[in-house]
Amino acid sequence: MILMDRFDPATTAVLDAHKHPLRNELDALRAIILSVDPSIEEGVKWNTSSFRTNDWFATLNGPKHVKEAMIILHAGAKAKGIVVKDRIPDPEGLISWLGNDRGQIVFEDMADIKSKQGALKAIVGVWIELI
């Protein structure tokens, strides 16, 4: 499952330095997001693993958030007024909306990530089409 060949080396170095207690979960999320589309690239943004196509669209929890694995979905590094809320199919109710262009998905543990990876991939696929 882990597609380490797609991992950005600079991002891996930052995560190594953080010594994050949820590193295995973060690596699983990195692999899932990168597997959605070959146009997705990983990089360091906001001091953690972030993802982009034409613009940044997702960020994993950074070194200060260590209780659960989390993804913030957003519509770029700067607000653009894009409304994504209510345009993303989310039948499993994974997204907690933080605004019209930002959502948060929290996973309890690795088992939770594995059980929801199909839904996550579907959400990311539509997200990158909309932004």
PyMOL CGO cylinders between C-alpha atoms (Angstrom):
from pymol import cmd
from pymol.cgo import CYLINDER

trace = [
    CYLINDER, 0.00, 0.00, 0.00, 2.76, 2.49, 0.83, 0.3, 1, 1, 1, 1, 1, 1,
    CYLINDER, 2.76, 2.49, 0.83, 3.89, 4.16, -2.40, 0.3, 1, 1, 1, 1, 1, 1,
    CYLINDER, 3.89, 4.16, -2.40, 7.14, 5.48, -0.99, 0.3, 1, 1, 1, 1, 1, 1,
    CYLINDER, 7.14, 5.48, -0.99, 8.55, 6.09, -4.46, 0.3, 1, 1, 1, 1, 1, 1,
    CYLINDER, 8.55, 6.09, -4.46, 6.03, 8.95, -4.80, 0.3, 1, 1, 1, 1, 1, 1,
    CYLINDER, 6.03, 8.95, -4.80, 6.89, 10.48, -1.41, 0.3, 1, 1, 1, 1, 1, 1,
    CYLINDER, 6.89, 10.48, -1.41, 8.68, 13.82, -1.63, 0.3, 1, 1, 1, 1, 1, 1,
    CYLINDER, 8.68, 13.82, -1.63, 12.14, 13.41, 0.00, 0.3, 1, 1, 1, 1, 1, 1,
    CYLINDER, 12.14, 13.41, 0.00, 12.04, 16.90, 1.55, 0.3, 1, 1, 1, 1, 1, 1,
    CYLINDER, 12.04, 16.90, 1.55, 8.66, 16.13, 3.13, 0.3, 1, 1, 1, 1, 1, 1,
    CYLINDER, 8.66, 16.13, 3.13, 9.94, 12.81, 4.43, 0.3, 1, 1, 1, 1, 1, 1,
    CYLINDER, 9.94, 12.81, 4.43, 12.89, 14.64, 6.02, 0.3, 1, 1, 1, 1, 1, 1,
    CYLINDER, 12.89, 14.64, 6.02, 10.57, 17.13, 7.73, 0.3, 1, 1, 1, 1, 1, 1,
    CYLINDER, 10.57, 17.13, 7.73, 8.36, 14.33, 9.06, 0.3, 1, 1, 1, 1, 1, 1,
    CYLINDER, 8.36, 14.33, 9.06, 11.44, 12.42, 10.23, 0.3, 1, 1, 1, 1, 1, 1,
    CYLINDER, 11.44, 12.42, 10.23, 12.56, 15.50, 12.17, 0.3, 1, 1, 1, 1, 1, 1,
    CYLINDER, 12.56, 15.50, 12.17, 9.13, 15.85, 13.81, 0.3, 1, 1, 1, 1, 1, 1,
    CYLINDER, 9.13, 15.85, 13.81, 9.26, 12.29, 15.18, 0.3, 1, 1, 1, 1, 1, 1,
    CYLINDER, 9.26, 12.29, 15.18, 5.45, 12.36, 14.99, 0.3, 1, 1, 1, 1, 1, 1,
    CYLINDER, 5.45, 12.36, 14.99, 3.83, 9.57, 17.06, 0.3, 1, 1, 1, 1, 1, 1,
    CYLINDER, 3.83, 9.57, 17.06, 1.34, 8.94, 14.23, 0.3, 1, 1, 1, 1, 1, 1,
    CYLINDER, 1.34, 8.94, 14.23, 3.98, 8.65, 11.52, 0.3, 1, 1, 1, 1, 1, 1,
    CYLINDER, 3.98, 8.65, 11.52, 2.70, 5.29, 10.22, 0.3, 1, 1, 1, 1, 1, 1,
    CYLINDER, 2.70, 5.29, 10.22, -0.79, 6.73, 9.89, 0.3, 1, 1, 1, 1, 1, 1,
    CYLINDER, -0.79, 6.73, 9.89, 0.52, 9.86, 8.17, 0.3, 1, 1, 1, 1, 1, 1,
    CYLINDER, 0.52, 9.86, 8.17, 2.51, 7.74, 5.72, 0.3, 1, 1, 1, 1, 1, 1,
    CYLINDER, 2.51, 7.74, 5.72, -0.60, 5.69, 4.96, 0.3, 1, 1, 1, 1, 1, 1,
    CYLINDER, -0.60, 5.69, 4.96, -2.56, 8.90, 4.26, 0.3, 1, 1, 1, 1, 1, 1,
    CYLINDER, -2.56, 8.90, 4.26, 0.28, 10.21, 2.08, 0.3, 1, 1, 1, 1, 1, 1,
    CYLINDER, 0.28, 10.21, 2.08, 0.18, 7.03, 0.01, 0.3, 1, 1, 1, 1, 1, 1,
    CYLINDER, 0.18, 7.03, 0.01, -3.61, 7.08, -0.33, 0.3, 1, 1, 1, 1, 1, 1,
    CYLINDER, -3.61, 7.08, -0.33, -3.71, 10.72, -1.47, 0.3, 1, 1, 1, 1, 1, 1,
    CYLINDER, -3.71, 10.72, -1.47, -0.84, 10.26, -3.93, 0.3, 1, 1, 1, 1, 1, 1,
    CYLINDER, -0.84, 10.26, -3.93, -2.53, 7.16, -5.38, 0.3, 1, 1, 1, 1, 1, 1,
    CYLINDER, -2.53, 7.16, -5.38, -5.67, 9.10, -6.38, 0.3, 1, 1, 1, 1, 1, 1,
    CYLINDER, -5.67, 9.10, -6.38, -4.15, 10.76, -9.44, 0.3, 1, 1, 1, 1, 1, 1,
    CYLINDER, -4.15, 10.76, -9.44, -0.67, 10.91, -10.99, 0.3, 1, 1, 1, 1, 1, 1,
    CYLINDER, -0.67, 10.91, -10.99, -0.91, 14.72, -11.18, 0.3, 1, 1, 1, 1, 1, 1,
    CYLINDER, -0.91, 14.72, -11.18, -0.86, 14.98, -7.37, 0.3, 1, 1, 1, 1, 1, 1,
    CYLINDER, -0.86, 14.98, -7.37, 2.48, 16.04, -5.95, 0.3, 1, 1, 1, 1, 1, 1,
    CYLINDER, 2.48, 16.04, -5.95, 3.60, 16.20, -2.35, 0.3, 1, 1, 1, 1, 1, 1,
    CYLINDER, 3.60, 16.20, -2.35, 5.62, 19.01, -0.79, 0.3, 1, 1, 1, 1, 1, 1,
    CYLINDER, 5.62, 19.01, -0.79, 6.28, 20.82, 2.47, 0.3, 1, 1, 1, 1, 1, 1,
    CYLINDER, 6.28, 20.82, 2.47, 3.76, 23.55, 3.19, 0.3, 1, 1, 1, 1, 1, 1,
    CYLINDER, 3.76, 23.55, 3.19, 2.80, 24.76, 6.66, 0.3, 1, 1, 1, 1, 1, 1,
    CYLINDER, 2.80, 24.76, 6.66, 5.68, 22.70, 8.08, 0.3, 1, 1, 1, 1, 1, 1,
    CYLINDER, 5.68, 22.70, 8.08, 4.12, 19.36, 7.17, 0.3, 1, 1, 1, 1, 1, 1,
    CYLINDER, 4.12, 19.36, 7.17, 3.10, 17.13, 4.28, 0.3, 1, 1, 1, 1, 1, 1,
    CYLINDER, 3.10, 17.13, 4.28, 0.85, 18.96, 1.82, 0.3, 1, 1, 1, 1, 1, 1,
    CYLINDER, 0.85, 18.96, 1.82, -0.47, 18.09, -1.62, 0.3, 1, 1, 1, 1, 1, 1,
    CYLINDER, -0.47, 18.09, -1.62, -1.04, 19.99, -4.84, 0.3, 1, 1, 1, 1, 1, 1,
    CYLINDER, -1.04, 19.99, -4.84, -1.98, 19.72, -8.45, 0.3, 1, 1, 1, 1, 1, 1,
    CYLINDER, -1.98, 19.72, -8.45, -2.14, 23.28, -9.81, 0.3, 1, 1, 1, 1, 1, 1,
    CYLINDER, -2.14, 23.28, -9.81, -2.44, 24.63, -6.25, 0.3, 1, 1, 1, 1, 1, 1,
    CYLINDER, -2.44, 24.63, -6.25, -2.27, 23.23, -2.74, 0.3, 1, 1, 1, 1, 1, 1,
    CYLINDER, -2.27, 23.23, -2.74, -5.43, 21.34, -1.78, 0.3, 1, 1, 1, 1, 1, 1,
    CYLINDER, -5.43, 21.34, -1.78, -4.68, 19.16, 1.26, 0.3, 1, 1, 1, 1, 1, 1,
    CYLINDER, -4.68, 19.16, 1.26, -2.46, 19.24, 4.33, 0.3, 1, 1, 1, 1, 1, 1,
    CYLINDER, -2.46, 19.24, 4.33, -1.81, 16.56, 6.96, 0.3, 1, 1, 1, 1, 1, 1,
    CYLINDER, -1.81, 16.56, 6.96, -1.66, 17.37, 10.64, 0.3, 1, 1, 1, 1, 1, 1,
    CYLINDER, -1.66, 17.37, 10.64, 1.61, 18.90, 11.66, 0.3, 1, 1, 1, 1, 1, 1,
    CYLINDER, 1.61, 18.90, 11.66, 3.91, 18.30, 14.61, 0.3, 1, 1, 1, 1, 1, 1,
    CYLINDER, 3.91, 18.30, 14.61, 1.65, 19.97, 17.18, 0.3, 1, 1, 1, 1, 1, 1,
    CYLINDER, 1.65, 19.97, 17.18, -1.44, 17.87, 16.45, 0.3, 1, 1, 1, 1, 1, 1,
    CYLINDER, -1.44, 17.87, 16.45, -0.69, 14.35, 17.71, 0.3, 1, 1, 1, 1, 1, 1,
    CYLINDER, -0.69, 14.35, 17.71, -3.95, 12.87, 18.99, 0.3, 1, 1, 1, 1, 1, 1,
    CYLINDER, -3.95, 12.87, 18.99, -5.32, 11.58, 15.68, 0.3, 1, 1, 1, 1, 1, 1,
    CYLINDER, -5.32, 11.58, 15.68, -4.41, 11.56, 12.02, 0.3, 1, 1, 1, 1, 1, 1,
    CYLINDER, -4.41, 11.56, 12.02, -6.07, 14.45, 10.23, 0.3, 1, 1, 1, 1, 1, 1,
    CYLINDER, -6.07, 14.45, 10.23, -6.35, 15.90, 6.75, 0.3, 1, 1, 1, 1, 1, 1,
    CYLINDER, -6.35, 15.90, 6.75, -7.36, 19.49, 6.05, 0.3, 1, 1, 1, 1, 1, 1,
    CYLINDER, -7.36, 19.49, 6.05, -8.81, 19.87, 2.57, 0.3, 1, 1, 1, 1, 1, 1,
    CYLINDER, -8.81, 19.87, 2.57, -8.69, 23.41, 1.22, 0.3, 1, 1, 1, 1, 1, 1,
    CYLINDER, -8.69, 23.41, 1.22, -8.93, 25.35, -2.02, 0.3, 1, 1, 1, 1, 1, 1,
    CYLINDER, -8.93, 25.35, -2.02, -5.36, 26.63, -2.17, 0.3, 1, 1, 1, 1, 1, 1,
    CYLINDER, -5.36, 26.63, -2.17, -2.79, 28.50, -0.16, 0.3, 1, 1, 1, 1, 1, 1,
    CYLINDER, -2.79, 28.50, -0.16, -4.89, 31.69, -0.32, 0.3, 1, 1, 1, 1, 1, 1,
    CYLINDER, -4.89, 31.69, -0.32, -8.67, 32.02, -0.15, 0.3, 1, 1, 1, 1, 1, 1,
    CYLINDER, -8.67, 32.02, -0.15, -10.22, 32.34, -3.60, 0.3, 1, 1, 1, 1, 1, 1,
    CYLINDER, -10.22, 32.34, -3.60, -13.90, 32.34, -2.75, 0.3, 1, 1, 1, 1, 1, 1,
    CYLINDER, -13.90, 32.34, -2.75, -14.38, 28.87, -4.21, 0.3, 1, 1, 1, 1, 1, 1,
    CYLINDER, -14.38, 28.87, -4.21, -17.39, 27.08, -2.73, 0.3, 1, 1, 1, 1, 1, 1,
    CYLINDER, -17.39, 27.08, -2.73, -16.69, 23.36, -2.40, 0.3, 1, 1, 1, 1, 1, 1,
    CYLINDER, -16.69, 23.36, -2.40, -19.04, 22.60, 0.48, 0.3, 1, 1, 1, 1, 1, 1,
    CYLINDER, -19.04, 22.60, 0.48, -22.11, 20.66, -0.63, 0.3, 1, 1, 1, 1, 1, 1,
    CYLINDER, -22.11, 20.66, -0.63, -20.44, 19.82, -3.97, 0.3, 1, 1, 1, 1, 1, 1,
    CYLINDER, -20.44, 19.82, -3.97, -18.42, 16.90, -2.62, 0.3, 1, 1, 1, 1, 1, 1,
    CYLINDER, -18.42, 16.90, -2.62, -20.19, 13.55, -2.33, 0.3, 1, 1, 1, 1, 1, 1,
    CYLINDER, -20.19, 13.55, -2.33, -19.55, 12.31, 1.20, 0.3, 1, 1, 1, 1, 1, 1,
    CYLINDER, -19.55, 12.31, 1.20, -21.96, 9.44, 1.91, 0.3, 1, 1, 1, 1, 1, 1,
    CYLINDER, -21.96, 9.44, 1.91, -19.89, 8.25, 4.90, 0.3, 1, 1, 1, 1, 1, 1,
    CYLINDER, -19.89, 8.25, 4.90, -19.88, 11.73, 6.47, 0.3, 1, 1, 1, 1, 1, 1,
    CYLINDER, -19.88, 11.73, 6.47, -16.10, 11.95, 6.73, 0.3, 1, 1, 1, 1, 1, 1,
    CYLINDER, -16.10, 11.95, 6.73, -15.81, 15.70, 6.21, 0.3, 1, 1, 1, 1, 1, 1,
    CYLINDER, -15.81, 15.70, 6.21, -16.35, 18.19, 9.02, 0.3, 1, 1, 1, 1, 1, 1,
    CYLINDER, -16.35, 18.19, 9.02, -16.79, 21.50, 7.22, 0.3, 1, 1, 1, 1, 1, 1,
    CYLINDER, -16.79, 21.50, 7.22, -14.70, 24.40, 8.50, 0.3, 1, 1, 1, 1, 1, 1,
    CYLINDER, -14.70, 24.40, 8.50, -15.95, 26.81, 5.83, 0.3, 1, 1, 1, 1, 1, 1,
    CYLINDER, -15.95, 26.81, 5.83, -17.22, 26.82, 2.25, 0.3, 1, 1, 1, 1, 1, 1,
    CYLINDER, -17.22, 26.82, 2.25, -13.77, 25.94, 0.94, 0.3, 1, 1, 1, 1, 1, 1,
    CYLINDER, -13.77, 25.94, 0.94, -12.24, 23.95, 3.83, 0.3, 1, 1, 1, 1, 1, 1,
    CYLINDER, -12.24, 23.95, 3.83, -13.00, 20.61, 5.37, 0.3, 1, 1, 1, 1, 1, 1,
    CYLINDER, -13.00, 20.61, 5.37, -11.37, 18.38, 7.94, 0.3, 1, 1, 1, 1, 1, 1,
    CYLINDER, -11.37, 18.38, 7.94, -11.23, 14.59, 8.02, 0.3, 1, 1, 1, 1, 1, 1,
    CYLINDER, -11.23, 14.59, 8.02, -10.06, 12.89, 11.21, 0.3, 1, 1, 1, 1, 1, 1,
    CYLINDER, -10.06, 12.89, 11.21, -9.08, 9.23, 11.55, 0.3, 1, 1, 1, 1, 1, 1,
    CYLINDER, -9.08, 9.23, 11.55, -8.93, 7.41, 14.89, 0.3, 1, 1, 1, 1, 1, 1,
    CYLINDER, -8.93, 7.41, 14.89, -6.21, 4.92, 13.97, 0.3, 1, 1, 1, 1, 1, 1,
    CYLINDER, -6.21, 4.92, 13.97, -4.74, 2.82, 11.16, 0.3, 1, 1, 1, 1, 1, 1,
    CYLINDER, -4.74, 2.82, 11.16, -7.78, 0.52, 11.06, 0.3, 1, 1, 1, 1, 1, 1,
    CYLINDER, -7.78, 0.52, 11.06, -10.02, 3.57, 10.59, 0.3, 1, 1, 1, 1, 1, 1,
    CYLINDER, -10.02, 3.57, 10.59, -7.79, 4.81, 7.75, 0.3, 1, 1, 1, 1, 1, 1,
    CYLINDER, -7.79, 4.81, 7.75, -7.89, 1.43, 6.01, 0.3, 1, 1, 1, 1, 1, 1,
    CYLINDER, -7.89, 1.43, 6.01, -11.66, 1.10, 6.36, 0.3, 1, 1, 1, 1, 1, 1,
    CYLINDER, -11.66, 1.10, 6.36, -12.26, 4.60, 4.94, 0.3, 1, 1, 1, 1, 1, 1,
    CYLINDER, -12.26, 4.60, 4.94, -9.59, 4.75, 2.25, 0.3, 1, 1, 1, 1, 1, 1,
    CYLINDER, -9.59, 4.75, 2.25, -12.08, 4.17, -0.60, 0.3, 1, 1, 1, 1, 1, 1,
    CYLINDER, -12.08, 4.17, -0.60, -14.26, 7.05, 0.57, 0.3, 1, 1, 1, 1, 1, 1,
    CYLINDER, -14.26, 7.05, 0.57, -11.19, 9.25, 1.07, 0.3, 1, 1, 1, 1, 1, 1,
    CYLINDER, -11.19, 9.25, 1.07, -9.93, 8.54, -2.44, 0.3, 1, 1, 1, 1, 1, 1,
    CYLINDER, -9.93, 8.54, -2.44, -13.35, 9.42, -3.89, 0.3, 1, 1, 1, 1, 1, 1,
    CYLINDER, -13.35, 9.42, -3.89, -13.44, 12.69, -1.94, 0.3, 1, 1, 1, 1, 1, 1,
    CYLINDER, -13.44, 12.69, -1.94, -9.92, 13.69, -3.02, 0.3, 1, 1, 1, 1, 1, 1,
    CYLINDER, -9.92, 13.69, -3.02, -10.69, 12.82, -6.64, 0.3, 1, 1, 1, 1, 1, 1,
    CYLINDER, -10.69, 12.82, -6.64, -13.70, 15.13, -6.75, 0.3, 1, 1, 1, 1, 1, 1,
    CYLINDER, -13.70, 15.13, -6.75, -11.92, 17.79, -4.67, 0.3, 1, 1, 1, 1, 1, 1,
    CYLINDER, -11.92, 17.79, -4.67, -9.07, 18.17, -7.14, 0.3, 1, 1, 1, 1, 1, 1,
    CYLINDER, -9.07, 18.17, -7.14, -11.55, 18.43, -10.02, 0.3, 1, 1, 1, 1, 1, 1,
    CYLINDER, -11.55, 18.43, -10.02, -13.41, 21.28, -8.30, 0.3, 1, 1, 1, 1, 1, 1,
    CYLINDER, -13.41, 21.28, -8.30, -10.45, 23.39, -7.33, 0.3, 1, 1, 1, 1, 1, 1,
]
cmd.load_cgo(trace, "trace")
